[in-house]
């Protein structure tokens, strides 16, 4: 996936990043922009934080006198990304009127500020990100299907940290280096603390791991990170309590699953039946990577072949 992304980054193809909160969507967006070679800046926009009544003015700019309080011309966030990259975080939270206006910008490569009579040309590359299932929102009429098609030039589903535990050591090493560059090379991790971190499910993903690492570095005065230096929920995971016990899921039958996993298993079974066992189609419907669907099939003991007969 990353090898393909390095090629895609140097093009003008829009990229859609999907994944839970804290999986690194903005980090990925900045990496794509760095690889793109575009002369302009990366302008990050949190679509969920834009005031609904001001969203079009914030995005597309406005002319002086366009409305009460418009005391000067403002270019807007879209024009600020000219010759660069526009990163639309939480695109699923963008209000419907702004979705229609954004679609016009992407189609025509021009933006009309509020109160202006003529559009202004923009040269930008768009990266969008969301933790919401846009395919299902579009099917339900809650997100514009034509805008989704325009944004989905290349789609990446970033897996949650609990599904990529083999990367935990690499991530933790990088985070410790960032938190304490002068001490990172000498830090050690107690076996109990390592076990707890491996078993914990990290509901807030890498963002939560980063906070955990920063706090542990401060508390580990002797140079060894111990269970007592970890948040209580993480430390408890060593005994299979709290949010931990992730390894117990492997190969779980339907009756042994937690409620959230049971619901996911039922969704997988329903989609496999709908798509006749086509894993790629199921991944697209769930907004996940194909590899993630295969992991879940193995975990929940689901054989896709039975849906192909």
N, C-alpha and C positions, 0 to 999 in steps of 0.2 A: 504493500500500500504506500509506504513512504517513498519507495523508488519511483512509483508512478507519480506521486505528488510532486517530486522534484522536477519532473518534466512538465506537469500541469502548471506549476507555479510560474514558469517562464512564459506562459501564454496569457491571454485575456479571458480564459474560460472562468466563469463564476464558480465558486466552491461553496458547498453547503456542508457545515460541520454539525454533526448530531452527537449527542451524548449527555449523560447526567451532569448536574452541576459539579464543578470541581475537577472534571476530567482533563482540562487543559485546552479548551477550545480557543481561548484568546491567545495562549502560548502558540498554538498551531497557526492561528491567523497571522501572528507576527512573524513566524518562521516563513510562511508562504510569501508574505510581503518582502522579507529580506532576500528571498531567493528570486523574486520576480524581476529585480533590477529596475523597477519603476522609479522615476525621478522624484515623484511627489511623496507625501507622507502617508502613513496609515492613520486614518481617522476612525476611532472606535465610537460607536453609538449604541447605548443600551436602550433598545426600543421599548422595554417595559418601564423605563424611568422617565420617558418623555411625557409631559402633561398632555392629556388628550386634546385639550382645546388649543394647544400651541404646537402640536406635533408637526404640522405642515410648515409653519414658519421656522421651526427649529431645523427641519431637514432641508427645506428648499430655499430658505431665506425670505426676505421681504424688503419692500421699498418703503422709504420714509413716508409716513402718513397713511400706510395701507390699512391700519387699524389703530384704535386708541392705545397709546403707549409706544407706537413705532416712531421713535424720534430720530432715527437714522437708518441708512441702508445697512442691511446685514446679509452676507453672502449665503449663510446656512451651512450645515455640515456636509451636504453633498458636494457643493462647490469647493469646500475646503479640502476635499479629497481629490481635486482635479490633478491628473497625471500621477495619482497615487492609488491607494486602496481604501475603499469604504468598507469597514467591518461592522455589520449589522448584527449585534448580539441580541439574543432572545427575539428573533424575528417573528416568532409565533405570537408575540404580544402586541404587534403593530396593529393599530386600529384599522378597520376596513377602508375608510376614506383614504388614509395614507397609503394603504396597500395599492389602491388604484393609481394614485399619483406616482408612487415608486415604480410601478410597472411601466408607466409612460416614460419615466426617466431612463429605465433600462432599455426600452425598445428604441427610443429616439436619440439616446445619448445627449439629451438636453434637459434643462430644468427651467421652470418658469417661477420666479420668486412671487410671493404673495403681493398683489398690487401692481405687478409689472405687466406690460402689454406684449413684450417679446421674450421668447425663450433664450437661454444662454447655453452654449455648447459645453459639455463636460467630457473629459476623457478619464474614465475611472474603471477600476476593477473592483468587483463586489465579492466579498466573502460574507456569508450569513451563517449564524449559529443558533441552535435551539436545543432545549432539552425536551421539547414537546413533540408528539408524533404528528408531523405536518401532513403526512399522507392521509391519516385518519381525519384530521381537522379539515382537509380539503374535501374529502369524501362526504363529510357532514355539512359542508358549506360554511365552515367557520374560518377558512383561510382560502384565499383565491387560488384556484388550481392553476390558472395561467401564470400567476406570479411564482408559484412553486416550480413550475416547469422552467421558467426563466432563470431561477436561482440554482437549479439542480444540474448545472453543467458537469460537475464532478462532486460526488457525495462521499463523505467519509463518516463512519460511525466510530467514535472513540469509545473503547470499552471501559467499563468501570474498573477501579483499582482491584476490587475483589475478584475480578476475572482475569487479572494479569499479575498475580502474586509473584510470578517468576521475575518480574521487573522491580520488586520492592527494594531489593538491595541496591540496585543502580540508582533508583530514585532517591532513596534515603541517603546514599553517599553524596549525591549532588546537592541535596537540601542541607545536609550537615556542612558541606563545604561553603554553601552560601551563608548559613547562619553563623559559623565560626571558622572563617578561613585560616586563622592562625592556629587553631587547635584541632581541626578536622582530621588531620593525618594521624593524630595520637589518640583519638577517641576510640573506645571499645564499646561493644554492646553485650551486656550480660545475656546468657542463654535464655533465661526466663523472659527478659524483655523482648528478645528476638522472637521467641515462640508466641508471645502475646500479640506482637505486631503482625505476624504471619497469619494468625487465626482471626484477628479482628476484621470486620467486614468493611470498614471505612465508608460509611454512608455518604460522607461529604468528599470522598475520593482524595485526590492528590492535595487539594487545598487543605483538607483536614490533616493529612500526613505532614504537610509543611509546618502547620502550627504545632503539631505534636513534636516534631524534630527541634523546632526553635526553643520550645519550653524545656525539652529534655537536655539540650546543650547547656542552658542556664543552670539547671538543677544539678547536673552531673559534674560537680566541682572536682571530684577525684579522677575524672577522665573516663569513667565507665558508666554507661547508661543502664540503669537498673529498672525493674518493674515499678518501683516507687517514684520514678521520675516521669512516668507516663500518666496520662489522664486515667481516671478510675475505670471508665468503660473499656479502655484499651487493655489495661492491666488485668481486668477480670476475664478477658478473652482467653488467657492462657489456660484457664480451667474450663473453657467451653461455655462461659456465661455471657450475659449481655448481648452485644452485637457480634460476638465471636462465633466460633464453631463452624466456620465456613467449610472446612474440609469434610464435615460430616454430611454435606449435601451430595457428595459424589455418588452417583449411582442410586440416588434415592428413589424409591417407588412412590406412587401417588399418595398412599396413606401416611408416609413418613415425612411429608413436606410441611414447611411452615405455611401459613395462610397466603402470604404474598407469592411464594413459589408455586403453591397449588393453583392460584389464579393464572400465573404465567403458563403453567403446564396446560391448563384448559384452553388458553388462548392459542398456544402452539398447536394443540390437537385440532382446534376448530379451523385454523388457517391452513394446516396441512391437508385437512379434508377439502377445504374450499379450493386449494391450488393443486390438489392431487399429488401431494408429496414433493412439490417443487420447492426446494430449500431457498433458491434465489428469490422466488416470488414471495415467500414467507418473510425473508429478510427485508425485502423492499416494503412490504406492508407494515412491518413493525419498526421500520426505520433503523435497523441494526445491520451490522456486518454479517456476511454469510458465515464467517468463522464463529461468531458469537452464537448463531442459531445452532450450529453443529455442536458447540459446547453444551448448550442447554439440552439438546436431544440426547446426548450421552448422559448428562446428569440426571435427566428425568426418565431415562430408559424408554425413550420413544423411538420406534423403528419407522423411518419415513417410507420404507418399502411397502408397508401394509396399506398406505394411502394411494399407492400407484397402481394397485391391482383393479 
